[in-house]
Amino acid sequence: MTWPRVDGLRALELGTPGELRDRLNRLVRTGLKRATAGLLTEYADEGEALEHVGERLALLGDDGEQVGTIEVTGVEILPFEDVPWEFAALEGEGDADLDEWRTGHRDYWERVGTPVEDETPIVCLRFVLIAPR
């Protein structure tokens, strides 16, 4: 299974459908969210290459509609325990500190059936919004 494509762009679907995805997309569209973390294993499982600096991605809502376009400004793979606060803060989700970010992300990945350990490889993706829709 590969990720959806929209007008030739790979798609980015943040969080899970519903309220979470709506909230995360709003954060991107207002400029507060400029990063996202993903599991490296998802790329292999879905036959996708890592994003690269300069790549543009279609930001999708629940129904597959494009709600914006982002451009990748950085890609780094780190063990979960080594993700720095500088990156976590760029996610713009209101975490007070790195411990809160780690707890929230562990809880999320546990809920979706992919629990993480300290050494789990995390793709740290930085981006800028270039075109809201």
Short mmCIF file of the C-alpha atoms (twelve columns), coordinates in Angstrom:
data_MODEL
# 
_entry.id   MODEL 
# 
loop_
_atom_site.group_PDB 
_atom_site.id 
_atom_site.type_symbol 
_atom_site.label_atom_id 
_atom_site.label_alt_id 
_atom_site.label_comp_id 
_atom_site.label_asym_id 
_atom_site.label_seq_id 
_atom_site.Cartn_x 
_atom_site.Cartn_y 
_atom_site.Cartn_z 
_atom_site.pdbx_PDB_model_num 
ATOM 1   C CA . MET A 1   0.000   0.000  0.000  1 
ATOM 2   C CA . THR A 2   1.405   3.394  -0.947 1 
ATOM 3   C CA . TRP A 3   0.422   6.810  0.280  1 
ATOM 4   C CA . PRO A 4   -2.207  8.741  -1.666 1 
ATOM 5   C CA . ARG A 5   -1.143  11.175 -4.383 1 
ATOM 6   C CA . VAL A 6   -2.842  14.483 -5.176 1 
ATOM 7   C CA . ASP A 7   -1.921  16.360 -8.348 1 
ATOM 8   C CA . GLY A 8   1.379   14.470 -8.465 1 
ATOM 9   C CA . LEU A 9   2.278   15.218 -4.820 1 
ATOM 10  C CA . ARG A 10  2.608   12.620 -2.097 1 
ATOM 11  C CA . ALA A 11  0.053   13.182 0.617  1 
ATOM 12  C CA . LEU A 12  0.493   13.859 4.321  1 
ATOM 13  C CA . GLU A 13  -2.347  12.769 6.603  1 
ATOM 14  C CA . LEU A 14  -1.717  13.935 10.166 1 
ATOM 15  C CA . GLY A 15  -2.992  11.990 13.166 1 
ATOM 16  C CA . THR A 16  -6.149  9.939  12.899 1 
ATOM 17  C CA . PRO A 17  -9.320  11.021 11.075 1 
ATOM 18  C CA . GLY A 18  -11.753 13.231 12.944 1 
ATOM 19  C CA . GLU A 19  -11.099 15.813 15.615 1 
ATOM 20  C CA . LEU A 20  -7.359  15.086 15.902 1 
ATOM 21  C CA . ARG A 21  -6.665  15.488 12.181 1 
ATOM 22  C CA . ASP A 22  -8.814  18.632 12.053 1 
ATOM 23  C CA . ARG A 23  -6.917  20.148 14.987 1 
ATOM 24  C CA . LEU A 24  -3.484  19.269 13.569 1 
ATOM 25  C CA . ASN A 25  -4.381  20.627 10.127 1 
ATOM 26  C CA . ARG A 26  -5.590  23.875 11.731 1 
ATOM 27  C CA . LEU A 27  -2.252  24.166 13.547 1 
ATOM 28  C CA . VAL A 28  -0.398  23.752 10.242 1 
ATOM 29  C CA . ARG A 29  -2.619  26.237 8.457  1 
ATOM 30  C CA . THR A 30  -2.099  28.873 11.179 1 
ATOM 31  C CA . GLY A 31  1.677   28.357 11.126 1 
ATOM 32  C CA . LEU A 32  1.909   26.956 14.670 1 
ATOM 33  C CA . LYS A 33  2.741   23.405 13.561 1 
ATOM 34  C CA . ARG A 34  5.948   23.213 11.513 1 
ATOM 35  C CA . ALA A 35  6.988   19.630 12.238 1 
ATOM 36  C CA . THR A 36  5.622   16.144 12.658 1 
ATOM 37  C CA . ALA A 37  7.001   12.866 13.960 1 
ATOM 38  C CA . GLY A 38  6.401   9.488  12.369 1 
ATOM 39  C CA . LEU A 39  7.543   5.919  12.758 1 
ATOM 40  C CA . LEU A 40  10.278  4.775  10.384 1 
ATOM 41  C CA . THR A 41  8.647   1.337  10.190 1 
ATOM 42  C CA . GLU A 42  5.574   2.878  8.528  1 
ATOM 43  C CA . TYR A 43  7.659   3.830  5.486  1 
ATOM 44  C CA . ALA A 44  8.852   0.252  4.975  1 
ATOM 45  C CA . ASP A 45  5.416   -1.200 5.723  1 
ATOM 46  C CA . GLU A 46  3.835   1.031  3.091  1 
ATOM 47  C CA . GLY A 47  6.649   0.893  0.507  1 
ATOM 48  C CA . GLU A 48  7.391   4.613  0.701  1 
ATOM 49  C CA . ALA A 49  10.717  6.450  0.545  1 
ATOM 50  C CA . LEU A 50  11.541  9.106  3.119  1 
ATOM 51  C CA . GLU A 51  10.592  12.641 2.248  1 
ATOM 52  C CA . HIS A 52  13.443  14.892 1.115  1 
ATOM 53  C CA . VAL A 53  14.242  18.555 1.641  1 
ATOM 54  C CA . GLY A 54  12.404  20.619 -0.954 1 
ATOM 55  C CA . GLU A 55  9.700   18.007 -1.555 1 
ATOM 56  C CA . ARG A 56  6.170   19.358 -1.558 1 
ATOM 57  C CA . LEU A 57  3.388   17.344 0.052  1 
ATOM 58  C CA . ALA A 58  -0.381  17.672 -0.173 1 
ATOM 59  C CA . LEU A 59  -1.844  18.079 3.316  1 
ATOM 60  C CA . LEU A 60  -5.089  16.092 3.407  1 
ATOM 61  C CA . GLY A 61  -8.250  16.260 5.473  1 
ATOM 62  C CA . ASP A 62  -10.465 13.327 6.418  1 
ATOM 63  C CA . ASP A 63  -12.100 12.901 3.027  1 
ATOM 64  C CA . GLY A 64  -8.856  12.988 1.063  1 
ATOM 65  C CA . GLU A 65  -9.385  16.636 0.161  1 
ATOM 66  C CA . GLN A 66  -6.264  18.793 -0.034 1 
ATOM 67  C CA . VAL A 67  -6.342  21.460 2.679  1 
ATOM 68  C CA . GLY A 68  -2.871  22.839 2.012  1 
ATOM 69  C CA . THR A 69  0.581   22.266 0.545  1 
ATOM 70  C CA . ILE A 70  3.719   22.026 2.646  1 
ATOM 71  C CA . GLU A 71  7.388   22.000 1.686  1 
ATOM 72  C CA . VAL A 72  9.830   19.799 3.586  1 
ATOM 73  C CA . THR A 73  12.685  21.756 5.182  1 
ATOM 74  C CA . GLY A 74  14.320  18.954 7.175  1 
ATOM 75  C CA . VAL A 75  14.276  15.190 7.640  1 
ATOM 76  C CA . GLU A 76  16.101  13.406 10.451 1 
ATOM 77  C CA . ILE A 77  15.821  9.915  11.917 1 
ATOM 78  C CA . LEU A 78  16.393  9.694  15.662 1 
ATOM 79  C CA . PRO A 79  15.700  7.172  18.412 1 
ATOM 80  C CA . PHE A 80  12.531  8.218  20.255 1 
ATOM 81  C CA . GLU A 81  14.546  9.003  23.400 1 
ATOM 82  C CA . ASP A 82  16.833  11.370 21.430 1 
ATOM 83  C CA . VAL A 83  14.154  13.569 19.845 1 
ATOM 84  C CA . PRO A 84  15.072  17.036 21.177 1 
ATOM 85  C CA . TRP A 85  12.757  19.651 22.640 1 
ATOM 86  C CA . GLU A 86  13.678  21.988 19.776 1 
ATOM 87  C CA . PHE A 87  11.933  19.586 17.382 1 
ATOM 88  C CA . ALA A 88  9.053   18.707 19.721 1 
ATOM 89  C CA . ALA A 89  8.233   22.387 20.224 1 
ATOM 90  C CA . LEU A 90  7.985   22.868 16.438 1 
ATOM 91  C CA . GLU A 91  5.130   20.357 16.405 1 
ATOM 92  C CA . GLY A 92  3.091   23.179 17.930 1 
ATOM 93  C CA . GLU A 93  0.680   20.935 19.806 1 
ATOM 94  C CA . GLY A 94  0.890   22.785 23.112 1 
ATOM 95  C CA . ASP A 95  3.226   20.488 25.034 1 
ATOM 96  C CA . ALA A 96  4.829   22.238 27.994 1 
ATOM 97  C CA . ASP A 97  8.079   20.261 27.837 1 
ATOM 98  C CA . LEU A 98  9.766   17.206 26.361 1 
ATOM 99  C CA . ASP A 99  8.322   14.831 28.958 1 
ATOM 100 C CA . GLU A 100 4.789   15.895 28.048 1 
ATOM 101 C CA . TRP A 101 5.582   15.507 24.328 1 
ATOM 102 C CA . ARG A 102 6.979   12.004 24.892 1 
ATOM 103 C CA . THR A 103 3.992   10.940 27.003 1 
ATOM 104 C CA . GLY A 104 1.517   12.249 24.427 1 
ATOM 105 C CA . HIS A 105 3.287   10.553 21.534 1 
ATOM 106 C CA . ARG A 106 3.706   7.257  23.395 1 
ATOM 107 C CA . ASP A 107 -0.011  7.329  24.251 1 
ATOM 108 C CA . TYR A 108 -0.968  8.098  20.642 1 
ATOM 109 C CA . TRP A 109 1.155   5.343  19.119 1 
ATOM 110 C CA . GLU A 110 -0.085  2.892  21.768 1 
ATOM 111 C CA . ARG A 111 -3.714  3.765  20.881 1 
ATOM 112 C CA . VAL A 112 -3.121  3.142  17.172 1 
ATOM 113 C CA . GLY A 113 -1.401  -0.182 17.863 1 
ATOM 114 C CA . THR A 114 2.246   0.730  17.343 1 
ATOM 115 C CA . PRO A 115 3.804   1.226  20.782 1 
ATOM 116 C CA . VAL A 116 7.270   2.779  20.879 1 
ATOM 117 C CA . GLU A 117 10.349  2.066  22.945 1 
ATOM 118 C CA . ASP A 118 13.167  4.502  23.682 1 
ATOM 119 C CA . GLU A 119 15.185  3.138  20.753 1 
ATOM 120 C CA . THR A 120 12.317  3.157  18.207 1 
ATOM 121 C CA . PRO A 121 13.448  5.112  15.091 1 
ATOM 122 C CA . ILE A 122 11.393  8.269  14.610 1 
ATOM 123 C CA . VAL A 123 11.271  10.313 11.414 1 
ATOM 124 C CA . CYS A 124 11.417  13.964 12.415 1 
ATOM 125 C CA . LEU A 125 9.966   15.963 9.545  1 
ATOM 126 C CA . ARG A 126 10.181  19.764 9.456  1 
ATOM 127 C CA . PHE A 127 8.162   21.805 6.988  1 
ATOM 128 C CA . VAL A 128 6.660   25.135 6.052  1 
ATOM 129 C CA . LEU A 129 3.171   25.806 4.752  1 
ATOM 130 C CA . ILE A 130 3.461   27.222 1.264  1 
ATOM 131 C CA . ALA A 131 -0.180  27.197 0.162  1 
ATOM 132 C CA . PRO A 132 -3.274  26.932 2.337  1 
ATOM 133 C CA . ARG A 133 -6.514  25.890 0.676  1 
# 
